[in-house]
Amino acid sequence: MIILGIDPGSVVTGWGVVETRGANLRGIDAGALKLGRGALEERLVKLFDGLSGVIEEHTPDQVAVEDIFFAKYPNAALKLGHARGVALLVAARAGLSVAAYPPAVVKRTVAGRGRADKTQVAQLVAAILGWQTKKTHYPIDATDALAIAITHARAASALGAGLPTKGRRARKSRKAR
């Protein structure tokens, strides 16, 4: 199963792709879509196009997105909600099932505690995927997205055969795995 993890943001959105084979996880790719600081609607179009391209390139089976959390600043939370909505829309248009995980659950799954800092999460993601930290130059938003994908992989594994992929669109072809 190929899982796309998304860490939505209105300025930078991280994405990470992992593959599960039984209990084994393999990191495929990750990156960050830099949306800039222009008009919100223009950033959302960039986000839609960028995530659509990631889905087209990696053809995931499922998507995992960071869940809503309570932000200190309401305006920032609204902008984050817009970005998250675009991520959900892109996944739905591609016919993919979506799961959401709160940030504390993601941190607890990867780091063993819900208040781990981003640097610690990034180091543990690299260790889980068997990547040497010096080799991975992914932005912190990308490692957060990988952590979300890892959380989904572990949740699917705990459920047995994985989460439903009902409604999945037919694919033309899949790159070699």
N, C-alpha and C positions, 0 to 999 in steps of 0.2 A: 504494500500500500504506500502510495506517495502522498505526503501531507504538506500543504502549504500553510505556514504560520505567518500571521500578519500582526504587526504592532502598529496600529494606526496612529497617525499624527497629522496635524494640519500644516506643518512645516517640513517634517521628515517622517516618512513611513517606512518601517523596516519590514523585510520579508525574508523568509527562510524556508528551504525545502529539505525535507528528510524522507528517507525511505525506511520502512520497517520490513524485516524479513524474520518472521518468528519473533524472538526476543531481541534480535539484533537491530540496531539503528545505524543508518549511514547518512551522513550529511551530504547533500547533493550540491546545493548552492545557496547563496544568501546575498542580500544587498540592501540598499536603502534608496528610496525614491526621494530625491531632494526637490521639494515643491516650491521653495522660495518663500518670499514674504509679500507677493503681489496680492491682487484681489482674491478673496476666498474662492469665488466661483472658478477662477482660472486655475487655482491650485487643485481644486477638486477634479477638474477636467484632466490635468496632468496625472493625478492619482488614478483616475479611471483608466486612462490609456496605459499607464505604467503597470498597474496590476493586471490588466487584460493581457499585456505582453508577457508577463511572468507566467500567467496561466497557459497561454498559448505555447510558450517555450517548454514548460516543465510538465504540462498535462497532469496536474495532481488529481488524486481520487477524492480527497477531502480537504477542507479548509478549517483552520482554527484561528480564531481572532481573540485578541484581548478584550475582556468584558468591560463594561462601563464601571468606572469607579468615581467616587465623590471627590471632586477637585476643590481646591481652596478658592479658586477664582471661577465664578459662574460663566463668564465669557469664554474662558479657555475650555471649559467643559463642553460648551455648546459647539465650539469649533472642532473639538475632538469627536463629538457626536456626529458631526457632518462627515468627517473623514471615515469614521467607522461605518456610517451608512453607505458610503461609496464602496467600501470593501465588501460589505454584505451584498450590495447590488451586483458587483462584478462576479462574485461567487454564484449568486442566484442566476444570473444571465448565462453562466457557463454550465448550469445544471448541477452544481456541486452542493453537497450537504455541508453545513457550517456548524461548528461547535464554538462556544465561548467560554473562556476561563478568566476568573478574576486575577489580577496581578499577584495577590498574596498566594493563591493556589499554585500559580506558575513558579513563583520563587520557592515555595515549599517543596514542590515536586523536584526541582532542579538542584536547589541548594540545601534542602532540609529544614529551612526556616523561612517564614513569610516576610521577613524584614531584611533579607539579604540585599546588599547594594549591587548596582549594575556591573561593577567590575568583577565582583565575586561570581555573579551569574554568568558573565561572559567566560570567565576561566573554567567554570564547571561545565558549561555547554561544550567548550573545546575538549575537555576531558571526556565527557560522555560520548562525543562523536569520534574520539580518538585522534583529534587534531592537535598538533603542537601549537601552543598559544602564539609563538613567534611567527609561525607560518600563516596564521589567520589574521588578516588585516581588515576584517569586517567591521563596519561601524557598530557602535553599541546598539543602535536600533535594530540592526540585522541579527545580532546575537540574542536580543530580546525576542525577536520573531522566531528564531530557532528554538528558544526555550518554550515558546507557546506550542510549536509543532511537536516538540519532545513530550510536553505535558499531554497533548492529545494522543500521541502514540502510546503512551503509558496507560492512559484512560481506556483506549480502545483495546489494548492488550489485556487489561484487567477485566474487560467485559467479554473476553473470549475471542470471538471471530471478528471483532471490530465493530465500528459504528455503521449504520445503514448508509448506502450510497444510492438509494432509490432516486429515480428521476435523472440519473447521470446521462449526459448526452453521449452519443457514440463518438469515438475518436477516430481520426483518420489513421494516425500511426503514433507510436510512442518511441522516443529515443531509446537507444540501448541503455540498459541499466546495469 
